[in-house]
Amino acid sequence: MKKFFDDIKKDMKFKSAGPGKKLTEDTSSRPEVVQSSSSAKQNRHHAPSEGAQRAGAAALARIEQKQRPKVHTSQDAIRNQVKRELEAEAAAVAEKAKAASAEGSGVPVKDFACLSVSGVYFTCPLTGATLTKSQREVHLKEAIFMRFEEDAVEASVMMIHTFNKDRDKVKTAVDIISKYVENICKNPTEEKYRKIKVSNKVFQEKVLPVEGSREFLQALGFISVMLPVEGQEEDEEFLVLPEQSPDALELMKERRDRLQKGQPVRAQLDRQPQAFRPSPNAQKFELPSEFYNLTAEELKREQQLRSELVEKNSMLRTKAMREKEEQRERRKYNYTLLRVRLPDGNLLQGTFYAWDRVHALFEFVRESLVDGWQPFELVAPGGQKLQESEEVSLVECNLVPAALLTFNWDAVVQADIAAAGGKSPTLLKPELLETIQMLS
């Protein structure tokens, strides 16, 4: 049967090619051939009709389908499912990265409005400015430099603890500078303790590379001076501190203490509190790329690891192996977007670090309520009641990268209020209700 239809197809292709010609024939001078009505009738007689062609093609397709039956095994089904998930995940991440890139370049993004939150934002503790993730480092540096006009000691302490990522190197530099101050205070008249040779090996390797250290010494009163060195023709740079009064020495000790107690200046995560009206889309989350803690290479590796899980499905895994896989899954995210469904159906949404403690979530909800002083409980997906006093992170509670929780007032307290003739507590603060939106 298949051979019969193949012959029909070959015959149709041959006839549709037109009249034949000799290879040596000059086609440029060849007159146009007009087919006679009799020959046309003859061709129509031999060629199958359009309906016959369609029927033949359908029959051929049925034959080919029967000849190649598709067999599925359980492992095939698993592999295909994982492959589809990986492809979908890769496409989603690529789309989010494209959207983020377009946003940064000023190009309008069509699906940007569909995101559950437009991005991750931070607040500068020095200026109060709202910043994107990419803006915060540059803005913090500018804000710290601006502080030099007001307090050079404070600004240089901020530089040392904020601009240098290696905490061990910072501690070493702070210890050495503290030793300088201690020696000066113990020996205020000894000139050698008030001079630091810039080319000194310890200073060059341990202090100078730490950004802000030289600025701190200058804030203490050290000045740069070129001085002769015995046995050398050329002068060398020294940082020299003029002789200090007892009051100035006490002030130096205080400034040393400020250096030792200094902490990095960090932009604070803006939780972006937002209220939404009751919606069937409460559990629908579309997150921007900033929520993910994966580079392109890490994502590729993650997909590879997920593919390997297909083979592991047929193996018995120990508890340690399962916990390791869970920890790797949790590390994929920097932030989490949480929604809390209130008794009136409205939703409260906020952004958190994945490693924030549960206490931070309770504080966020409490600060958003008019009657936040009243006790309440939060129930995670699956019915798990969160304990505010428990020192666990949001990621440990499986609330990453997004989750919908349920809010309930404490039943005992509410019963007491009702028995006393009290009213039900007001929920969200007016400023949140003024900007309430509908979930898309």
N, C-alpha and C positions, 0 to 999 in steps of 0.2 A: 504493500500500500504506500509506504513511504517513498519507494523507488518510483512509483507511478506519479506522485505529486512532484518529485524532483524533476522528472522528465518534462512535466507540464511547465514548470518554472523555467527550465533551460530553453524550451521551445519559445516561450513568451519573450525571454530576454533576447533570443536570436532574431525573432521577427521584428521586435521593436527597434533593432539597430539600424533598420532601413535597408535599401538595396545595396547589393555588394558592388565592389569595384576592383579593378586590376591594380596591382602595386605599381606597374609602369605607366599607368594611365595618367594623363595630365588633367587634373580636376579643375584647373582655373578656366579652361575653355569649354568645360563640359556644360551643355545646356540643362536648364532645370527640367526635371522629369515630372510630368503631371500624371498621376495615377488615374487610369480609366475606371469608370464606374463598375465595369465587369470584374476587373482585378480586385477592386476594393471589396466587392461582394464576396469574391473567392476568399480573401483574407479573413473577412468577418466570419465566413463559414468555418474556417479551420481553427481560429483563435477561440478559446473558451470565453463565455460571457463574464461580465463583471461579477454577477452573483455567484457563478461557478468558481471564479477565482477566490472570492471571500470564503466560500464554503470549503474550498480546498485548503486555504490557509488555516482556517479554524481546525479542520481535521488534522492537518499536519502538526499544529500546536498541541492538540490532544495526544497525538502519538508520541511526540517528543517528551511531553510531561510524563506519560506512562513509562517511557523508557528510562527516565531518571528519577525514580522515587526518592524523596528526601527522608532520610532516617535520622532521628534525634536520639541522643543518649542523654542521661542525666548530666554527665560531665560536659557534653556539648552545650546543653541548655545553660549551665552555670557560666561557661566561658563566654557564650554569646551575651548573656545578661550583663556580665562584668564589662565586656567590651563596649556594650552600649552605654553603660554608666560612665566609663572612663571617657568615651568620646563626648558624651553630653557634658561631663564636668570640664573637660579641656576646652570645649566650645564656650561654656559659660564663663570660665576664668578669662579666656582670651577676649571675650566680648566686654567683660568688666574692665580689663586692662586697657582695651581700646577706648572705652568710655572715659576712664580716668585720664588717659593721655589726651583725649580730645578736650576734656574739661580744662586740663592744665594749659592747653594751647589756645584756649578761647573758642574752640570749634563747638558749635551747638551739638548736643547729643540727643537723639530722638527719644531714647528710652530712659533718659536721666530722671524724668518725673516719676517713673515707675519704681524707683528705688525706695525702700522703706525709710532710709535716712540718706541725706545727700552726701554725707562723708563723715570723717572723724575730725573733730575740732578741739582746740585747746585754748586755754586762757593764760596769758602771760601774767605771772604774779607781780611783776614790776610795773607794768603799764596798764594791765586790765584788758589789753587788746585780744580779740578772738582771732585765732590763727589756724591755718590748715597744717597738716602734718609736715608738709614740705617747707612751710614758712617759719616754723617755730625756732629752729636752730639759729637762723640768721637774725631773726627778731630778738632773741634772747641776747645774742652777742652785742647787737646795737644798743639794747637797753642797758646792759652792764657797762658798756663803754660810756654811755651818757651819765652813769652814776659817778664817774670820776670827778665831775664838776662839784658834786655835793659831798662825797666822802670817798677819797682815794683808797683808804684802807679797806673799807667795805667792798668797793668795786674790785680791788685786786684779790681779796679773799674769794669773792665770787668767781673770778677768772680761774684761780687755781683749782677750785673744787668743781667747776662746771665745764671748763674747756678741755680738761685732761681726762681721758677715759680710763687710763690705767691707775687704779686706786692704790696699788702698791707703790708706784713711782710718786704719786702725790704724797703719800704718807712719808716716804723717805725724804722728799724735799722739805716737807713741813717740819720733820724732826731736825734736819740740818739747820734750817732757818731759826727754829726755836733754840737750838744750841748756840747760834750766833748771839741771839738776844740774851740768853742766860750768861754767857761769858762776858758780855758788855756790862750787864747789870752787876755781876760779881766783881768786875775789874773796871770800873768806870774811867779810871785815869790811864789805863794801859792802852796806848795807841794801837798796838798790834791787833787787838781784838775788834777795833773799829775800822779795820781795813780788810777788804776782801779782794784778793787778786783774781781778776776775771778769768785769766788763763789757768787758774788752779784746776787740777784734774778733777777733784771732787765737785767743785762748783760747776765745771764744764759738763760733767757726766750726770750729776745727780740733781742739780738745782736749776741751772739755766734752761735745760730742755723742757722743764715744766712751765707751761704758759701761765704768766701772771706772777711768777716768783720774783722777777726783777722789778716789776711794778710795785710789789709789796715792799721790797727793800727800799725803793725810792720813797714810798709813802711813809716809811719809818724815819726817813731823813737822810738816807744814803745818797751821795752824789757821785757822779762819774768824774774821775780825775786821772790824768796821765802823769805817771810818776816814774822816776828813774829806778832801775833795778840794778843792784850790784853785779858786776861782771857782764852787763849787757850794754850795747851802744844805744839801742833804741828804748824809749820809754814804753811802759805798758799801762793798760787801763786798770784802775782800781775803783772799787766802790768804797767810798770813805764816809764815815759818820762823824760829824763834829762832836766834840765833847758835850755830854748831856748833863742837864741839871737833875737833881733828885726827883723833881716832879716829872720831868720828861722821861726818866727811867721807869717810873711807875706807870706812865702812860704806855711805854713800850711793852711792859709786861701785860697790860690789858689788851693791847693789840695782838700780842702773841697768842693770848688765850682765845681771841676772836678767830685767829687763823686755825688754831687747833680744833675749835668747835665748829668750824665752817662746814656747810653742807652744799651739795650741788643745787643750783637753781633749776627747777624743772617746770616746764609748762604744765599746767593742771588740765586734766581731761575735762572737757565741757560735756556734761551729760546730756545736753540738749533736751530738757524735759518737754514733752509734747503730749497733749491730750487728744484723744480721738473719740468720736461717737461710736455707739455699738455697731459692730460690723461683722459680717460673716467671713471677712478676710483677716480676722484677728490673728490667725495662725500662719498667715502668708508673709514670708520674709524675703525681700530681695536686697542683698547686702552689697555695698560697694567694695572695690578691691582692697581698700585699706584694712578691712577686717581680717584679711588673710595674711598669715605670717610665712608666705612661701614665695620664693623667687621662681623664675621660669625653670631653672635647673632643679630646684627642690620639688616643684610641681611634677616635673617629668619623673623624678625619682619616686615620688609618692604614688604616681600612677603605676609605676613598675612594681612597687611593693604591693599595691592592691591587686595587681594581676597575679602576683605570687600567692596571694591568699586563696586563689582558686584551687591550687594544688594542696594547700594546707587544710582545705575543707575535708579532705579524706583522711587527715591525720588526727590523732589525739594530742591536744595541746595541754601543757601544764598551766597551772594558775599563774605562774611567773611569766610565761610566754604571753598569756592573755593580757595581763596587766601592762606588760611592756608595749604591746600593740595599742592599748588604750591610751597610754601616756603619749605615744607618738602621734596619735590622732588628735589629742588635746593640744599639742604644741603647734598645730596648724594655724591657730587663731590667736591674734593679739587682743581682740575686743569681742564683746558680745552685746547684742541688742535685745533688751528685755522689755516685755509688755506685761502690765498687771491689769487684769480685768476686775473692775470695782463692782460693788453690789448693784449700782444703778446701770450697769452694762457698759459704761464708759471705760476707755482704756488709757493707761498712763504708760508712756514709753520713755526709756532712757538708755544711754550708752555707757558701758562699763569696760574696765580692763578684764580680761579673762581670768586674771589671778586676783581680782578684788575679793575681799572677804564678804560673806553673806551679810555681815553687819552693814557694809556700805549700801547694799540694796535696801535694807530696812530703813536706814537713815534717809535715803533718797525718797522713799515712799512717805515717810513721816513728814519730811519737809514740804511735801507737795499737798498735804492734807490740811484742812482748816482745823480739824480736831485731832491732830497727830499725836496729842498726849495720851489718847486712849489706846489701850493695848489692842493689837490685831495680829493676825497670822497670815502667812503667805504659803500657798500650796503649789508645789512645782508640778510639772506634767507627770502623770503617773500616780498622783495622790500623795507624794512625799511632802510632809510638813517641814518647812525650813526652820531651824532654830537660830535665832539671832545671836545667842551667846556662844554658839559653836564656832570654833576657829577653823572653818573650812572655806575654800575658795569657790567661786562660781563654777570654775571648770571642773572641780571635784564633784560638784552637784549635778553635772551634766547639763548645765545651763548655757553652753557655748556651742555654736556661735550666735544662737538666738533661741528665745523660749517665751512662751505665754504662761504666766502664773495667775493664780486666783487669790483675790484678797477677801478675807473674812474678818469681821470684828470679833473680838473675844466674846463668846456666847454668854458667859457668866456675867461679865460686866454689863453687857447689853440688857440682860434680864433684870439686873439691879436697877438700871436707869429707867427701864420701862415700868417697873414696879413703883418707882418713885415719881412717876408721871412725867418723866423727861422725854424729850424728842429724840428722834434718830439723829445721829451726828451728821453734820454737813461734810461732804466729801472734798473734792478738789478746790484749791484756792481760786479766787476770782480771776487772777492774772492768767492762770492756765485755761480756765473756761472761756476767757475772752479770745483766745487763739485756737480753740478747739477745731479740729478738722475732720474730714471724712477719709477713711482709708480707701485708697484706690485698688 
